[in-house]
Amino acid sequence: MAAPAVRKDSPRWSARLWIALLICSGVILLDGLDISMIAVAIPEIQHEFGMDAAAAQWLAGAYILAFGSFLLLGGRCADLFGRRRVLVVAMALFALVSLLGTLADDAVLLVVSRFVKGMAAAFTAPAAMSVLTTTFPEGPQRNKAFGIFNVFEASGYSSGLLIGGLLAALNWRAIFILPIPIAVLILAAALRFLPPDPPRAERPRLDIGGAVTLLAGMLLLVFTVSSAADAGWTSLRTIGGFALSGLLLVAFIVIERTVKEPLVRLGIFRNRSLVAANVSSALLYGGAMGFQFLLALYLQNLHGWQPWQMALVLLPAGLMVVVIGPRLGTLMNRFGVTGVLLVGLVSFVPCYLLMLRIGPEPDLWTVLLPASLLWGLGFALSISALMVAGTSGVADHEQGLAAGLLNSSLQVGGAGGLAVVAAAIVPGTQLTMLYPGVAVILTFAILTLLAQLLRGQR
């Protein structure tokens, strides 16, 4: 028998509640690993299949494109058709496509498998997050749960480069094999320990018109943002992509205002905490992706470091999340969600200021490691607090939608931030080309902080 949701006044969690939290955390760990591990395997795959650079970048890009585009639909489907049901079906698809990717002998098939995996992850991530928010009520219980949840999320991203580097040294197909047993274990645990979805009085109906326009608009928006640096921000393709995606999303809003059962209830955006959390998430992740990109250019392109060496530089950041994450519930209970969030967001400002001190030779002790620690502190405090803020005051039947919104903001913000940073960098091979990009991520950090400060004054 599956465990019921924990009571607000419950001082201890049962074993089944811990297992439910570990299932949700395992989903987000798997997503992080799969996104980051592929980065170090791309050169090997490119060589084996004779892919050019433009084709090879879709090994990572196809996953991100599908993940960012399907998140809102995935979150709403979890609300409509059942969180456990959506999680189980999507995780089964994830495991199956991972196996197909392992056996792929064609570059196109490999890219397609990456796209389908990203699509499956877009359903598992918000489903898992909505399971968490409906299992653990607002307040101390949810604060503690999100702290642990985000330890797994950050660990997946931060360890993926290191694990991917080690596996790629053996065989790049090992990177596609590793997610399979993890996905199967999560699938089996979800079937065994998560409570069945409650029966509905009426059969849920999907808003087809809204789903089609939303999906088409998000796919085109994410693709346009991701490819803007290569195509050019003023190119016809980029301008046309933004214009058409904007029209599709406007059509989506018109449909949602008129249909009886909308895919996205627009009234949810009256929740100021949710809106501010989404804006801050997009800006924060845009700066974070830009920071990683700049660090890779500096260490790998200018100084010839290997990806796993850069991963070691970021290891202190991951350790900060691991150390602070389990204690976040206590911190948010004592100082408030807003207090913890503001300290986290402030930490990114000196982190990015340190990047202005990078010199001809990497300065490990006074620049890189302090920046890594500040970056980890910012992530450890900010992400969990944003997740709590973005789901507070949202009814249980819309928790999947709220989770989809937050994850969409992270992904679109990350893609957009990376594109802006890439566009700001001056072409060349000199150190000075990086400084405009540093200015961009510093601006993102300040705007992220301002978004929360302005919300607090309203």
C-alpha positions in Angstrom: 0.0 0.0 0.0 1.4 3.4 -0.9 1.9 6.1 1.7 -0.5 9.1 1.9 0.7 12.6 1.8 2.6 13.7 4.9 0.7 15.8 7.4 1.9 19.4 8.0 2.5 18.6 11.7 4.3 15.3 11.1 7.8 15.6 12.7 9.1 12.5 10.9 8.7 11.0 7.5 7.9 7.3 7.0 10.1 5.1 4.9 7.5 5.2 2.0 7.6 9.0 2.0 11.4 9.0 1.8 11.2 6.5 -1.1 8.7 8.8 -2.8 11.1 11.7 -2.4 14.0 9.6 -3.8 11.9 8.6 -6.8 11.2 12.2 -7.6 14.8 13.1 -7.0 16.1 10.2 -9.1 14.0 11.6 -12.0 15.7 15.0 -11.9 19.1 13.4 -11.3 18.7 11.4 -14.5 17.7 14.4 -16.5 20.7 16.4 -15.3 23.1 13.5 -16.1 21.7 12.9 -19.5 22.0 16.6 -20.5 25.5 17.1 -19.3 27.2 13.7 -20.0 26.6 14.0 -23.8 28.8 17.1 -24.0 32.1 15.3 -23.6 31.1 12.5 -25.9 30.3 14.6 -28.9 33.8 14.6 -30.4 34.0 10.8 -30.3 30.5 10.4 -31.8 31.3 13.0 -34.5 34.4 11.1 -35.5 32.7 7.7 -35.6 29.8 8.9 -37.8 31.7 11.5 -39.8 29.4 14.3 -38.7 30.3 18.0 -39.3 30.1 20.5 -36.4 26.7 21.8 -37.4 25.2 18.3 -37.3 27.1 17.2 -34.1 25.7 20.1 -32.0 22.2 18.6 -32.4 23.3 15.6 -30.2 22.9 18.0 -27.3 20.5 20.5 -29.0 17.8 18.0 -30.0 17.4 16.9 -26.4 17.2 20.5 -25.1 14.9 21.5 -27.9 12.4 18.8 -27.1 12.8 19.2 -23.3 12.2 22.9 -23.4 9.3 22.7 -25.8 7.2 19.9 -24.3 7.5 20.9 -20.6 4.3 22.9 -20.3 2.4 20.2 -22.1 4.0 17.5 -20.0 3.1 19.3 -16.8 -0.5 19.8 -17.7 -0.9 16.2 -18.9 0.3 15.2 -15.4 -2.5 17.2 -13.9 -5.1 15.9 -16.3 -4.2 12.2 -16.7 -2.5 11.5 -13.4 1.0 12.2 -12.2 2.0 8.6 -11.5 0.6 7.5 -14.8 2.4 10.1 -16.8 5.6 9.5 -14.9 5.5 5.8 -15.5 4.7 5.9 -19.2 7.3 8.6 -19.9 10.0 6.9 -17.9 9.4 3.7 -19.8 9.8 5.6 -23.1 13.0 7.2 -21.7 14.5 3.8 -21.0 13.4 2.3 -24.3 14.8 5.2 -26.3 18.1 5.1 -24.3 18.5 1.5 -25.4 17.8 2.4 -29.1 20.4 5.2 -28.8 22.9 2.7 -27.5 22.4 0.4 -30.6 22.2 3.3 -33.1 24.4 2.9 -36.2 23.3 6.0 -37.9 23.8 9.7 -36.9 20.3 10.7 -37.8 18.8 7.9 -35.7 21.0 9.0 -32.8 19.8 12.6 -33.0 16.2 11.4 -33.3 16.6 9.3 -30.2 18.0 12.3 -28.3 14.9 14.3 -29.4 12.5 11.6 -28.2 14.5 11.3 -24.9 14.2 15.0 -24.3 10.4 14.8 -25.0 10.1 12.0 -22.5 12.0 13.9 -19.9 9.7 16.9 -20.5 6.9 14.7 -19.1 8.9 13.0 -16.3 10.3 16.2 -14.8 7.1 18.1 -14.1 5.3 14.9 -13.2 7.9 14.1 -10.5 7.9 17.7 -9.3 4.1 17.7 -8.9 4.2 14.4 -7.1 6.6 16.0 -4.7 4.5 19.2 -4.2 1.3 17.2 -3.7 2.9 14.8 -1.3 4.7 17.4 0.9 2.5 20.3 2.0 3.6 24.0 1.9 5.8 25.0 4.7 8.6 23.1 6.5 7.9 19.8 4.9 8.0 21.0 1.3 11.0 23.3 2.1 12.9 20.2 3.4 11.8 18.1 0.4 12.9 20.7 -2.2 16.3 21.1 -0.5 17.0 17.3 -1.0 15.4 17.3 -4.4 17.7 20.0 -5.7 20.8 18.3 -4.3 20.0 15.5 -6.8 19.3 18.0 -9.6 22.6 19.9 -9.1 24.5 16.7 -8.6 23.3 15.4 -11.9 24.4 18.5 -13.8 27.7 18.9 -12.0 28.8 15.3 -12.0 27.6 14.6 -15.6 30.7 16.1 -17.2 33.1 14.1 -14.9 31.2 10.9 -15.3 30.8 11.5 -19.0 34.5 12.1 -19.4 35.3 8.8 -17.7 32.8 6.8 -19.6 33.7 8.4 -23.0 37.3 7.3 -22.4 36.0 3.7 -22.4 33.4 4.0 -25.2 30.9 6.7 -26.0 28.1 4.2 -26.0 28.6 3.7 -22.3 27.0 7.2 -21.8 23.8 5.9 -23.4 23.9 2.7 -21.4 24.2 4.3 -17.9 20.7 5.9 -17.9 19.0 2.6 -18.7 19.3 0.8 -15.3 18.6 4.1 -13.5 15.4 4.6 -15.5 14.3 1.0 -14.9 15.0 1.3 -11.2 12.9 4.5 -11.0 10.2 2.9 -13.1 9.9 -0.1 -10.8 10.0 2.0 -7.7 7.3 4.3 -9.0 5.0 1.3 -9.8 5.6 -0.2 -6.4 5.6 2.8 -4.0 3.8 5.8 -5.6 0.0 5.9 -4.8 -2.3 5.2 -7.7 -3.8 8.3 -9.3 -7.3 9.1 -7.8 -10.3 8.3 -10.0 -11.9 11.3 -11.7 -15.6 12.0 -11.9 -15.3 13.0 -15.5 -13.0 11.8 -18.2 -10.3 14.5 -18.7 -10.2 16.2 -22.1 -7.1 17.6 -23.6 -7.4 21.1 -25.3 -6.1 20.0 -28.7 -6.1 23.5 -30.2 -4.2 24.8 -27.3 -1.8 21.9 -27.2 -0.9 22.2 -30.9 -0.4 26.0 -30.9 1.6 25.8 -27.6 3.8 23.0 -28.8 4.4 24.6 -32.2 5.1 28.0 -30.7 7.5 26.6 -28.0 9.4 24.4 -30.5 9.9 27.3 -32.8 10.8 29.7 -30.0 13.4 27.3 -28.4 14.9 26.5 -31.8 15.1 30.2 -32.8 16.7 31.2 -29.5 19.2 28.3 -29.6 20.2 28.9 -33.2 20.2 32.7 -33.1 24.0 33.0 -32.4 24.8 30.9 -35.5 22.1 32.3 -37.8 22.6 35.9 -36.6 20.2 37.9 -34.4 19.2 40.1 -37.3 18.9 37.3 -39.9 15.7 36.7 -41.7 15.5 33.2 -40.1 15.8 34.6 -36.6 13.5 37.5 -37.0 10.9 35.3 -38.8 11.3 32.6 -36.2 10.5 35.0 -33.3 7.6 36.6 -35.2 6.0 33.3 -36.1 6.5 31.8 -32.6 5.0 35.0 -31.2 2.0 34.6 -33.4 1.5 31.0 -32.4 1.7 31.8 -28.7 -0.7 34.7 -29.2 -3.1 32.2 -30.9 -2.6 29.9 -28.0 -3.6 32.6 -25.5 -6.7 33.4 -27.6 -7.7 29.8 -27.6 -7.1 29.5 -23.8 -9.4 32.5 -23.2 -12.3 30.9 -25.1 -12.2 27.1 -24.5 -14.2 25.6 -21.6 -11.3 23.5 -20.4 -8.1 25.3 -21.2 -4.7 23.6 -21.3 -3.3 26.5 -19.2 -5.6 28.5 -17.0 -4.4 32.0 -17.6 -5.6 33.1 -14.1 -2.6 31.2 -12.6 -0.5 34.2 -13.7 -2.3 36.4 -11.1 0.0 34.6 -8.5 2.7 37.2 -8.2 5.1 34.8 -6.5 4.8 32.3 -9.3 5.4 35.0 -12.0 8.4 36.4 -10.1 9.8 32.9 -9.6 9.5 32.2 -13.3 11.2 35.5 -14.4 14.0 35.0 -11.9 14.5 31.3 -12.9 14.9 32.3 -16.6 17.4 35.0 -15.8 19.3 32.9 -13.3 19.6 30.0 -15.6 20.5 32.2 -18.5 23.4 33.6 -16.5 24.4 30.1 -15.3 24.6 28.6 -18.8 26.5 31.7 -19.9 29.0 31.2 -17.0 29.6 27.6 -17.9 30.1 28.5 -21.6 32.6 31.3 -20.8 34.5 29.0 -18.4 34.7 26.4 -21.1 36.0 28.9 -23.7 38.5 30.2 -21.2 39.8 26.9 -19.9 39.3 24.5 -22.9 39.6 26.7 -26.0 42.2 29.2 -24.7 44.2 26.9 -22.4 43.6 23.4 -23.8 42.0 21.9 -20.6 40.0 18.7 -20.9 36.3 18.7 -20.0 36.9 16.6 -16.9 39.5 19.2 -15.7 36.9 21.9 -16.0 34.4 19.6 -14.2 36.9 19.5 -11.3 36.9 23.3 -11.1 33.1 23.2 -10.8 33.3 20.4 -8.2 33.3 22.8 -5.2 30.0 24.2 -6.6 28.5 20.8 -6.6 29.8 20.1 -3.1 28.2 23.3 -1.8 24.8 22.1 -3.1 25.3 18.7 -1.5 26.3 20.2 1.9 23.7 22.9 2.0 20.8 21.2 0.2 19.6 18.9 3.1 19.7 21.9 5.5 17.7 24.2 3.2 14.4 23.3 4.8 15.7 24.5 8.2 17.2 27.6 6.7 14.0 28.5 4.9 11.9 27.8 8.1 14.2 30.1 10.1 14.9 33.0 7.7 12.0 32.7 5.3 11.9 31.6 1.7 12.5 35.2 0.5 15.5 35.7 2.8 17.2 32.6 1.7 16.5 33.4 -2.0 17.9 36.9 -1.8 21.2 35.7 -0.2 21.5 33.1 -3.0 20.8 35.6 -5.7 23.3 38.1 -4.2 26.0 35.4 -4.3 26.0 35.4 -8.1 27.1 39.0 -8.3 30.6 38.6 -6.8 30.9 35.3 -8.6 30.6 36.9 -12.0 32.6 39.9 -10.9 35.5 37.5 -10.2 35.3 36.5 -13.9 36.4 40.0 -14.8 39.8 39.1 -13.2 40.6 36.2 -15.4 44.1 36.6 -16.9 46.5 35.1 -19.4 46.9 32.1 -17.1 44.2 30.5 -15.0 44.3 31.6 -11.4 42.9 28.6 -9.5 43.1 29.9 -5.9 42.0 33.5 -6.1 39.6 33.5 -9.1 38.3 30.1 -10.3 37.7 28.2 -7.0 36.2 31.2 -5.2 33.9 31.8 -8.2 33.0 28.1 -8.1 32.1 28.3 -4.4 30.0 31.4 -4.8 28.3 29.9 -7.8 27.5 26.7 -5.8 26.2 28.8 -2.9 24.0 30.8 -5.2 22.6 27.6 -6.7 22.2 25.8 -3.4 20.1 28.6 -1.9 18.3 30.0 -5.0 16.9 27.0 -7.0 15.1 25.4 -4.1 13.7 28.7 -2.9 12.5 29.5 -6.4 10.8 26.1 -6.6 9.1 26.7 -3.3 8.0 30.2 -4.3 6.8 29.2 -7.7 4.5 26.4 -6.4 3.2 28.3 -3.3 -0.5 29.2 -3.4 -1.1 26.9 -6.4 -3.9 24.3 -6.1 -3.0 20.6 -6.2 -4.8 20.1 -9.5 -2.5 22.7 -11.1 0.8 21.7 -9.5 1.9 20.0 -12.7 1.3 23.2 -14.7 3.3 25.2 -12.1 6.1 22.7 -12.3 6.0 22.8 -16.1 6.1 26.6 -16.1 9.1 26.7 -13.8 11.0 24.1 -15.8 10.1 25.8 -19.1 11.4 29.1 -17.7 14.7 27.4 -16.7 15.2 25.8 -20.1 14.1 28.7 -22.3 16.0 31.1 -20.1 19.1 29.0 -20.3 19.0 28.7 -24.1 18.3 32.4 -24.4 21.0 33.4 -22.0 23.5 31.2 -23.7 22.6 32.7 -27.1 22.9 36.3 -25.8 26.3 35.5 -24.2 27.5 33.9 -27.4 26.4 36.9 -29.5 28.1 39.3 -27.1 31.5 37.6 -27.4 33.9 39.3 -29.8 35.1 36.8 -32.4 38.8 35.8 -32.0 41.1 33.8 -29.8 42.2 36.5 -27.3 41.2 36.8 -23.7 39.5 40.1 -24.2 36.8 38.5 -26.3 35.3 37.0 -23.1 34.7 40.2 -21.2 31.5 41.3 -23.0 30.0 37.9 -22.2 31.0 38.4 -18.5 29.2 41.8 -18.6 26.0 40.0 -19.9 25.9 37.3 -17.2 26.6 40.0 -14.5 23.6 42.0 -15.9 21.5 38.8 -15.7 22.5 38.4 -12.0 21.5 42.0 -11.2 18.2 41.7 -13.0 17.4 38.4 -11.2 17.9 40.1 -7.9 15.8 43.1 -8.9 12.9 40.9 -10.0 12.6 39.6 -6.5 13.2 42.9 -4.8 10.5 44.6 -6.9 8.1 41.7 -6.1 8.7 42.3 -2.4 7.8 46.0 -2.7 4.5 45.5 -4.4 
